[in-house]
Amino acid sequence: MRVEIKIDRRNEKSLPRDGLHQIVQELKKRLNNKYVGAETSTRFATAIDIVINGASKEASKVIRKIVEEMFEEADEWLVYEEIEMA
């Protein structure tokens, strides 16, 4: 099974520098609880999308729900670097 999240390129500046990496790590963590060995990737594209390959229709619904919850809870796991003021 492969899950790819496409993030709208216009949102790139609103993410931390390692935002794509953080998204992939969180997605792996959440998917591996239910779908061990699922391949994950994230990239910038022209629009927001979730591409799921190799999953049943029911599994795809569950995965979309997992991704939706993940982004709703982003303030709990998406970490922005703290900038020190001199």
C-alpha positions, -999 to 999 in steps of 0.1 A, spaced: 0 0 0 12 35 -8 -1 68 5 10 101 -9 -1 135 4 2 164 -20 4 198 -3 -6 229 -23 27 247 -31 10 280 -21 11 267 15 49 260 15 58 292 33 33 285 61 50 252 70 82 249 90 114 243 70 112 205 76 74 205 74 72 178 47 94 155 68 73 161 99 41 153 79 56 120 66 68 110 100 34 116 116 16 98 88 39 68 91 33 67 129 -5 68 125 -7 44 95 16 18 110 -8 14 140 -33 -1 115 -14 -8 82 21 -20 90 45 -14 62 25 12 43 47 34 22 42 71 26 54 102 9 46 139 8 54 166 -18 44 200 -29 20 201 -59 -5 225 -76 -33 213 -53 -41 194 -21 -47 157 -27 -43 123 -11 -33 94 -34 -39 59 -21 -27 29 -41 -31 -8 -33 -58 -4 -7 -94 -16 -7 -123 9 -9 -129 5 29 -92 9 38 -90 40 16 -119 55 36 -102 47 69 -69 62 56 -86 94 45 -101 97 80 -67 92 96 -52 119 74 -80 143 81 -76 138 119 -39 141 116 -42 176 100 -69 186 125 -44 178 153 -14 194 135 -9 220 163 -1 191 186 27 175 164 38 200 138 68 218 154 80 252 143 116 263 151 119 289 178 137 319 167 161 334 193 161 372 195 196 386 203 
